[in-house]
Amino acid sequence: MKTSVAGIWAALAASACCIGPVLFSLIGAGTLSAAAVRLEPYRPWLLG
């Protein structure tokens, strides 16, 4: 029982280095698109 739980935790820890950056980039892309929608009315002023 202990070895299977330890194996699951080891697998999660090993995959965190690959899943973490993907998750953070998706959160960043969502935040960027939300900011772009919110700032759209000010686009002509910001371009100037």
PQR file of N, CA, C, O and H, with PARSE charges and radii, in Angstrom:
ATOM      1  N   MET A   1       0.827  -1.199   0.000 -0.4000 1.5000
ATOM      2  CA  MET A   1       0.000   0.000   0.000 -0.0000 2.0000
ATOM      3  C   MET A   1       0.865   1.254   0.000  0.5500 1.7000
ATOM      4  O   MET A   1       0.617   2.185  -0.766 -0.5500 1.4000
ATOM      5  N   LYS A   2       1.881   1.277   0.860 -0.4000 1.5000
ATOM      6  CA  LYS A   2       2.744   2.455   0.934 -0.0000 2.0000
ATOM      7  C   LYS A   2       3.527   2.656  -0.358  0.5500 1.7000
ATOM      8  O   LYS A   2       3.757   3.789  -0.780 -0.5500 1.4000
ATOM      9  H   LYS A   2       2.083   0.521   1.482  0.4000 1.0000
ATOM     10  N   THR A   3       3.933   1.558  -0.981 -0.4000 1.5000
ATOM     11  CA  THR A   3       4.722   1.696  -2.204 -0.0000 2.0000
ATOM     12  C   THR A   3       3.875   2.223  -3.356  0.5500 1.7000
ATOM     13  O   THR A   3       4.380   2.969  -4.195 -0.5500 1.4000
ATOM     14  H   THR A   3       3.746   0.637  -0.637  0.4000 1.0000
ATOM     15  N   SER A   4       2.600   1.853  -3.413 -0.4000 1.5000
ATOM     16  CA  SER A   4       1.759   2.358  -4.497 -0.0000 2.0000
ATOM     17  C   SER A   4       1.462   3.849  -4.305  0.5500 1.7000
ATOM     18  O   SER A   4       1.425   4.598  -5.281 -0.5500 1.4000
ATOM     19  H   SER A   4       2.190   1.247  -2.731  0.4000 1.0000
ATOM     20  N   VAL A   5       1.255   4.279  -3.084 -0.4000 1.5000
ATOM     21  CA  VAL A   5       1.028   5.703  -2.817 -0.0000 2.0000
ATOM     22  C   VAL A   5       2.295   6.494  -3.121  0.5500 1.7000
ATOM     23  O   VAL A   5       2.234   7.577  -3.703 -0.5500 1.4000
ATOM     24  H   VAL A   5       1.285   3.670  -2.291  0.4000 1.0000
ATOM     25  N   ALA A   6       3.428   5.955  -2.729 -0.4000 1.5000
ATOM     26  CA  ALA A   6       4.699   6.619  -3.019 -0.0000 2.0000
ATOM     27  C   ALA A   6       4.946   6.683  -4.518  0.5500 1.7000
ATOM     28  O   ALA A   6       5.489   7.670  -5.014 -0.5500 1.4000
ATOM     29  H   ALA A   6       3.477   5.075  -2.257  0.4000 1.0000
ATOM     30  N   GLY A   7       4.560   5.657  -5.232 -0.4000 1.5000
ATOM     31  CA  GLY A   7       4.714   5.648  -6.688 -0.0000 2.0000
ATOM     32  C   GLY A   7       3.837   6.695  -7.359  0.5500 1.7000
ATOM     33  O   GLY A   7       4.257   7.344  -8.316 -0.5500 1.4000
ATOM     34  H   GLY A   7       4.118   4.855  -4.828  0.4000 1.0000
ATOM     35  N   ILE A   8       2.625   6.855  -6.856 -0.4000 1.5000
ATOM     36  CA  ILE A   8       1.725   7.868  -7.416 -0.0000 2.0000
ATOM     37  C   ILE A   8       2.273   9.267  -7.161  0.5500 1.7000
ATOM     38  O   ILE A   8       2.257  10.117  -8.052 -0.5500 1.4000
ATOM     39  H   ILE A   8       2.284   6.327  -6.078  0.4000 1.0000
ATOM     40  N   TRP A   9       2.755   9.503  -5.953 -0.4000 1.5000
ATOM     41  CA  TRP A   9       3.334  10.814  -5.634 -0.0000 2.0000
ATOM     42  C   TRP A   9       4.586  11.077  -6.465  0.5500 1.7000
ATOM     43  O   TRP A   9       4.813  12.206  -6.898 -0.5500 1.4000
ATOM     44  H   TRP A   9       2.768   8.813  -5.230  0.4000 1.0000
ATOM     45  N   ALA A  10       5.391  10.060  -6.688 -0.4000 1.5000
ATOM     46  CA  ALA A  10       6.594  10.220  -7.497 -0.0000 2.0000
ATOM     47  C   ALA A  10       6.229  10.544  -8.947  0.5500 1.7000
ATOM     48  O   ALA A  10       6.885  11.367  -9.585 -0.5500 1.4000
ATOM     49  H   ALA A  10       5.207   9.142  -6.335  0.4000 1.0000
ATOM     50  N   ALA A  11       5.190   9.901  -9.462 -0.4000 1.5000
ATOM     51  CA  ALA A  11       4.751  10.182 -10.832 -0.0000 2.0000
ATOM     52  C   ALA A  11       4.208  11.597 -10.959  0.5500 1.7000
ATOM     53  O   ALA A  11       4.479  12.274 -11.951 -0.5500 1.4000
ATOM     54  H   ALA A  11       4.656   9.232  -8.944  0.4000 1.0000
ATOM     55  N   LEU A  12       3.451  12.052  -9.975 -0.4000 1.5000
ATOM     56  CA  LEU A  12       2.939  13.421  -9.996 -0.0000 2.0000
ATOM     57  C   LEU A  12       4.062  14.447  -9.910  0.5500 1.7000
ATOM     58  O   LEU A  12       4.034  15.468 -10.597 -0.5500 1.4000
ATOM     59  H   LEU A  12       3.231  11.502  -9.169  0.4000 1.0000
ATOM     60  N   ALA A  13       5.043  14.172  -9.068 -0.4000 1.5000
ATOM     61  CA  ALA A  13       6.168  15.092  -8.925 -0.0000 2.0000
ATOM     62  C   ALA A  13       7.000  15.135 -10.207  0.5500 1.7000
ATOM     63  O   ALA A  13       7.486  16.198 -10.593 -0.5500 1.4000
ATOM     64  H   ALA A  13       5.065  13.342  -8.509  0.4000 1.0000
ATOM     65  N   ALA A  14       7.164  14.005 -10.860 -0.4000 1.5000
ATOM     66  CA  ALA A  14       7.951  13.965 -12.094 -0.0000 2.0000
ATOM     67  C   ALA A  14       7.231  14.669 -13.234  0.5500 1.7000
ATOM     68  O   ALA A  14       7.881  15.280 -14.082 -0.5500 1.4000
ATOM     69  H   ALA A  14       6.770  13.141 -10.547  0.4000 1.0000
ATOM     70  N   SER A  15       5.915  14.600 -13.275 -0.4000 1.5000
ATOM     71  CA  SER A  15       5.184  15.245 -14.361 -0.0000 2.0000
ATOM     72  C   SER A  15       4.917  16.719 -14.092  0.5500 1.7000
ATOM     73  O   SER A  15       4.475  17.434 -14.992 -0.5500 1.4000
ATOM     74  H   SER A  15       5.387  14.105 -12.586  0.4000 1.0000
ATOM     75  N   ALA A  16       5.172  17.186 -12.885 -0.4000 1.5000
ATOM     76  CA  ALA A  16       4.932  18.594 -12.555 -0.0000 2.0000
ATOM     77  C   ALA A  16       5.840  19.513 -13.360  0.5500 1.7000
ATOM     78  O   ALA A  16       5.461  20.646 -13.659 -0.5500 1.4000
ATOM     79  H   ALA A  16       5.532  16.606 -12.154  0.4000 1.0000
ATOM     80  N   CYS A  17       7.022  19.047 -13.712 -0.4000 1.5000
ATOM     81  CA  CYS A  17       7.934  19.895 -14.478 -0.0000 2.0000
ATOM     82  C   CYS A  17       7.425  20.090 -15.900  0.5500 1.7000
ATOM     83  O   CYS A  17       7.819  21.050 -16.562 -0.5500 1.4000
ATOM     84  H   CYS A  17       7.330  18.127 -13.469  0.4000 1.0000
ATOM     85  N   CYS A  18       6.573  19.218 -16.377 -0.4000 1.5000
ATOM     86  CA  CYS A  18       6.035  19.349 -17.735 -0.0000 2.0000
ATOM     87  C   CYS A  18       4.641  19.980 -17.739  0.5500 1.7000
ATOM     88  O   CYS A  18       4.305  20.739 -18.648 -0.5500 1.4000
ATOM     89  H   CYS A  18       6.253  18.438 -15.839  0.4000 1.0000
ATOM     90  N   ILE A  19       3.847  19.673 -16.745 -0.4000 1.5000
ATOM     91  CA  ILE A  19       2.481  20.191 -16.696 -0.0000 2.0000
ATOM     92  C   ILE A  19       2.458  21.626 -16.197  0.5500 1.7000
ATOM     93  O   ILE A  19       1.645  22.425 -16.662 -0.5500 1.4000
ATOM     94  H   ILE A  19       4.120  19.056 -16.007  0.4000 1.0000
ATOM     95  N   GLY A  20       3.329  21.965 -15.269 -0.4000 1.5000
ATOM     96  CA  GLY A  20       3.359  23.303 -14.679 -0.0000 2.0000
ATOM     97  C   GLY A  20       3.526  24.419 -15.696  0.5500 1.7000
ATOM     98  O   GLY A  20       2.710  25.341 -15.711 -0.5500 1.4000
ATOM     99  H   GLY A  20       3.989  21.316 -14.892  0.4000 1.0000
ATOM    100  N   PRO A  21       4.551  24.379 -16.551 -0.5600 1.5000
ATOM    101  CA  PRO A  21       4.707  25.454 -17.531  0.2800 2.0000
ATOM    102  C   PRO A  21       3.543  25.558 -18.512  0.5500 1.7000
ATOM    103  O   PRO A  21       3.165  26.660 -18.910 -0.5500 1.4000
ATOM    104  N   VAL A  22       2.979  24.428 -18.899 -0.4000 1.5000
ATOM    105  CA  VAL A  22       1.827  24.468 -19.807 -0.0000 2.0000
ATOM    106  C   VAL A  22       0.637  25.124 -19.119  0.5500 1.7000
ATOM    107  O   VAL A  22      -0.064  25.937 -19.721 -0.5500 1.4000
ATOM    108  H   VAL A  22       3.286  23.533 -18.576  0.4000 1.0000
ATOM    109  N   LEU A  23       0.416  24.777 -17.878 -0.4000 1.5000
ATOM    110  CA  LEU A  23      -0.698  25.352 -17.128 -0.0000 2.0000
ATOM    111  C   LEU A  23      -0.514  26.856 -16.949  0.5500 1.7000
ATOM    112  O   LEU A  23      -1.460  27.622 -17.137 -0.5500 1.4000
ATOM    113  H   LEU A  23       0.986  24.117 -17.388  0.4000 1.0000
ATOM    114  N   PHE A  24       0.691  27.283 -16.589 -0.4000 1.5000
ATOM    115  CA  PHE A  24       0.944  28.710 -16.395 -0.0000 2.0000
ATOM    116  C   PHE A  24       0.840  29.488 -17.701  0.5500 1.7000
ATOM    117  O   PHE A  24       0.393  30.636 -17.696 -0.5500 1.4000
ATOM    118  H   PHE A  24       1.459  26.660 -16.437  0.4000 1.0000
ATOM    119  N   SER A  25       1.243  28.887 -18.821 -0.4000 1.5000
ATOM    120  CA  SER A  25       1.120  29.592 -20.100 -0.0000 2.0000
ATOM    121  C   SER A  25      -0.339  29.712 -20.516  0.5500 1.7000
ATOM    122  O   SER A  25      -0.721  30.718 -21.113 -0.5500 1.4000
ATOM    123  H   SER A  25       1.605  27.955 -18.825  0.4000 1.0000
ATOM    124  N   LEU A  26      -1.163  28.715 -20.217 -0.4000 1.5000
ATOM    125  CA  LEU A  26      -2.583  28.820 -20.521 -0.0000 2.0000
ATOM    126  C   LEU A  26      -3.254  29.894 -19.673  0.5500 1.7000
ATOM    127  O   LEU A  26      -4.105  30.637 -20.162 -0.5500 1.4000
ATOM    128  H   LEU A  26      -0.852  27.898 -19.731  0.4000 1.0000
ATOM    129  N   ILE A  27      -2.873  29.972 -18.410 -0.4000 1.5000
ATOM    130  CA  ILE A  27      -3.420  31.018 -17.536 -0.0000 2.0000
ATOM    131  C   ILE A  27      -2.985  32.387 -18.035  0.5500 1.7000
ATOM    132  O   ILE A  27      -3.775  33.332 -18.028 -0.5500 1.4000
ATOM    133  H   ILE A  27      -2.182  29.368 -18.012  0.4000 1.0000
ATOM    134  N   GLY A  28      -1.735  32.500 -18.468 -0.4000 1.5000
ATOM    135  CA  GLY A  28      -1.231  33.760 -18.991 -0.0000 2.0000
ATOM    136  C   GLY A  28      -1.932  34.172 -20.271  0.5500 1.7000
ATOM    137  O   GLY A  28      -2.227  35.353 -20.456 -0.5500 1.4000
ATOM    138  H   GLY A  28      -1.094  31.733 -18.474  0.4000 1.0000
ATOM    139  N   ALA A  29      -2.208  33.218 -21.164 -0.4000 1.5000
ATOM    140  CA  ALA A  29      -2.907  33.526 -22.410 -0.0000 2.0000
ATOM    141  C   ALA A  29      -4.335  33.965 -22.120  0.5500 1.7000
ATOM    142  O   ALA A  29      -4.848  34.869 -22.779 -0.5500 1.4000
ATOM    143  H   ALA A  29      -1.969  32.259 -21.013  0.4000 1.0000
ATOM    144  N   GLY A  30      -4.974  33.347 -21.159 -0.4000 1.5000
ATOM    145  CA  GLY A  30      -6.329  33.753 -20.787 -0.0000 2.0000
ATOM    146  C   GLY A  30      -6.361  35.150 -20.193  0.5500 1.7000
ATOM    147  O   GLY A  30      -7.271  35.932 -20.469 -0.5500 1.4000
ATOM    148  H   GLY A  30      -4.557  32.612 -20.624  0.4000 1.0000
ATOM    149  N   THR A  31      -5.372  35.455 -19.386 -0.4000 1.5000
ATOM    150  CA  THR A  31      -5.287  36.782 -18.784 -0.0000 2.0000
ATOM    151  C   THR A  31      -5.004  37.841 -19.844  0.5500 1.7000
ATOM    152  O   THR A  31      -5.557  38.939 -19.795 -0.5500 1.4000
ATOM    153  H   THR A  31      -4.633  34.820 -19.162  0.4000 1.0000
ATOM    154  N   LEU A  32      -4.148  37.509 -20.792 -0.4000 1.5000
ATOM    155  CA  LEU A  32      -3.821  38.441 -21.868 -0.0000 2.0000
ATOM    156  C   LEU A  32      -5.044  38.730 -22.728  0.5500 1.7000
ATOM    157  O   LEU A  32      -5.279  39.882 -23.093 -0.5500 1.4000
ATOM    158  H   LEU A  32      -3.698  36.617 -20.831  0.4000 1.0000
ATOM    159  N   SER A  33      -5.821  37.715 -23.054 -0.4000 1.5000
ATOM    160  CA  SER A  33      -7.011  37.940 -23.868 -0.0000 2.0000
ATOM    161  C   SER A  33      -8.064  38.726 -23.097  0.5500 1.7000
ATOM    162  O   SER A  33      -8.767  39.547 -23.686 -0.5500 1.4000
ATOM    163  H   SER A  33      -5.631  36.779 -22.757  0.4000 1.0000
ATOM    164  N   ALA A  34      -8.185  38.493 -21.804 -0.4000 1.5000
ATOM    165  CA  ALA A  34      -9.137  39.261 -20.996 -0.0000 2.0000
ATOM    166  C   ALA A  34      -8.723  40.726 -20.927  0.5500 1.7000
ATOM    167  O   ALA A  34      -9.573  41.616 -20.980 -0.5500 1.4000
ATOM    168  H   ALA A  34      -7.614  37.826 -21.326  0.4000 1.0000
ATOM    169  N   ALA A  35      -7.431  40.978 -20.811 -0.4000 1.5000
ATOM    170  CA  ALA A  35      -6.951  42.356 -20.785 -0.0000 2.0000
ATOM    171  C   ALA A  35      -7.157  43.026 -22.127  0.5500 1.7000
ATOM    172  O   ALA A  35      -7.483  44.211 -22.184 -0.5500 1.4000
ATOM    173  H   ALA A  35      -6.741  40.255 -20.768  0.4000 1.0000
ATOM    174  N   ALA A  36      -6.971  42.280 -23.211 -0.4000 1.5000
ATOM    175  CA  ALA A  36      -7.157  42.847 -24.543 -0.0000 2.0000
ATOM    176  C   ALA A  36      -8.616  43.229 -24.772  0.5500 1.7000
ATOM    177  O   ALA A  36      -8.892  44.266 -25.375 -0.5500 1.4000
ATOM    178  H   ALA A  36      -6.706  41.317 -23.165  0.4000 1.0000
ATOM    179  N   VAL A  37      -9.539  42.421 -24.307 -0.4000 1.5000
ATOM    180  CA  VAL A  37     -10.964  42.734 -24.463 -0.0000 2.0000
ATOM    181  C   VAL A  37     -11.334  43.950 -23.631  0.5500 1.7000
ATOM    182  O   VAL A  37     -12.101  44.806 -24.072 -0.5500 1.4000
ATOM    183  H   VAL A  37      -9.314  41.578 -23.816  0.4000 1.0000
ATOM    184  N   ARG A  38     -10.793  44.020 -22.446 -0.4000 1.5000
ATOM    185  CA  ARG A  38     -11.134  45.134 -21.562 -0.0000 2.0000
ATOM    186  C   ARG A  38     -10.541  46.459 -22.043  0.5500 1.7000
ATOM    187  O   ARG A  38     -11.136  47.519 -21.850 -0.5500 1.4000
ATOM    188  H   ARG A  38     -10.170  43.325 -22.088  0.4000 1.0000
ATOM    189  N   LEU A  39      -9.369  46.391 -22.668 -0.4000 1.5000
ATOM    190  CA  LEU A  39      -8.696  47.610 -23.116 -0.0000 2.0000
ATOM    191  C   LEU A  39      -9.041  47.999 -24.560  0.5500 1.7000
ATOM    192  O   LEU A  39      -8.507  48.983 -25.073 -0.5500 1.4000
ATOM    193  H   LEU A  39      -8.885  45.530 -22.825  0.4000 1.0000
ATOM    194  N   GLU A  40      -9.908  47.257 -25.207 -0.4000 1.5000
ATOM    195  CA  GLU A  40     -10.250  47.538 -26.606 -0.0000 2.0000
ATOM    196  C   GLU A  40     -10.801  48.945 -26.823  0.5500 1.7000
ATOM    197  O   GLU A  40     -10.436  49.565 -27.822 -0.5500 1.4000
ATOM    198  H   GLU A  40     -10.342  46.458 -24.790  0.4000 1.0000
ATOM    199  N   PRO A  41     -11.653  49.490 -25.956 -0.5600 1.5000
ATOM    200  CA  PRO A  41     -12.145  50.856 -26.199  0.2800 2.0000
ATOM    201  C   PRO A  41     -11.029  51.909 -26.182  0.5500 1.7000
ATOM    202  O   PRO A  41     -11.177  52.971 -26.787 -0.5500 1.4000
ATOM    203  N   TYR A  42      -9.933  51.630 -25.506 -0.4000 1.5000
ATOM    204  CA  TYR A  42      -8.836  52.594 -25.394 -0.0000 2.0000
ATOM    205  C   TYR A  42      -7.759  52.393 -26.462  0.5500 1.7000
ATOM    206  O   TYR A  42      -6.715  53.042 -26.411 -0.5500 1.4000
ATOM    207  H   TYR A  42      -9.812  50.767 -25.014  0.4000 1.0000
ATOM    208  N   ARG A  43      -7.998  51.514 -27.415 -0.4000 1.5000
ATOM    209  CA  ARG A  43      -6.978  51.168 -28.400 -0.0000 2.0000
ATOM    210  C   ARG A  43      -6.489  52.383 -29.187  0.5500 1.7000
ATOM    211  O   ARG A  43      -5.277  52.541 -29.327 -0.5500 1.4000
ATOM    212  H   ARG A  43      -8.846  50.986 -27.456  0.4000 1.0000
ATOM    213  N   PRO A  44      -7.364  53.254 -29.710 -0.5600 1.5000
ATOM    214  CA  PRO A  44      -6.831  54.389 -30.456  0.2800 2.0000
ATOM    215  C   PRO A  44      -5.937  55.300 -29.605  0.5500 1.7000
ATOM    216  O   PRO A  44      -4.943  55.836 -30.096 -0.5500 1.4000
ATOM    217  N   TRP A  45      -6.291  55.467 -28.357 -0.4000 1.5000
ATOM    218  CA  TRP A  45      -5.468  56.304 -27.481 -0.0000 2.0000
ATOM    219  C   TRP A  45      -4.126  55.661 -27.175  0.5500 1.7000
ATOM    220  O   TRP A  45      -3.102  56.341 -27.105 -0.5500 1.4000
ATOM    221  H   TRP A  45      -7.098  55.031 -27.959  0.4000 1.0000
ATOM    222  N   LEU A  46      -4.138  54.337 -26.992 -0.4000 1.5000
ATOM    223  CA  LEU A  46      -2.899  53.641 -26.670 -0.0000 2.0000
ATOM    224  C   LEU A  46      -1.971  53.543 -27.879  0.5500 1.7000
ATOM    225  O   LEU A  46      -0.750  53.541 -27.723 -0.5500 1.4000
ATOM    226  H   LEU A  46      -4.970  53.784 -27.048  0.4000 1.0000
ATOM    227  N   LEU A  47      -2.540  53.463 -29.079 -0.4000 1.5000
ATOM    228  CA  LEU A  47      -1.710  53.422 -30.269 -0.0000 2.0000
ATOM    229  C   LEU A  47      -1.012  54.762 -30.521  0.5500 1.7000
ATOM    230  O   LEU A  47       0.090  54.815 -31.066 -0.5500 1.4000
ATOM    231  H   LEU A  47      -3.532  53.465 -29.206  0.4000 1.0000
ATOM    232  N   GLY A  48      -1.677  55.829 -30.113 -0.4000 1.5000
ATOM    233  CA  GLY A  48      -1.091  57.167 -30.313 -0.0000 2.0000
ATOM    234  C   GLY A  48       0.046  57.370 -29.382  0.5500 1.7000
ATOM    235  O   GLY A  48       0.671  58.431 -29.393 -0.5500 1.4000
ATOM    236  H   GLY A  48      -2.573  55.786 -29.670  0.4000 1.0000
TER
END
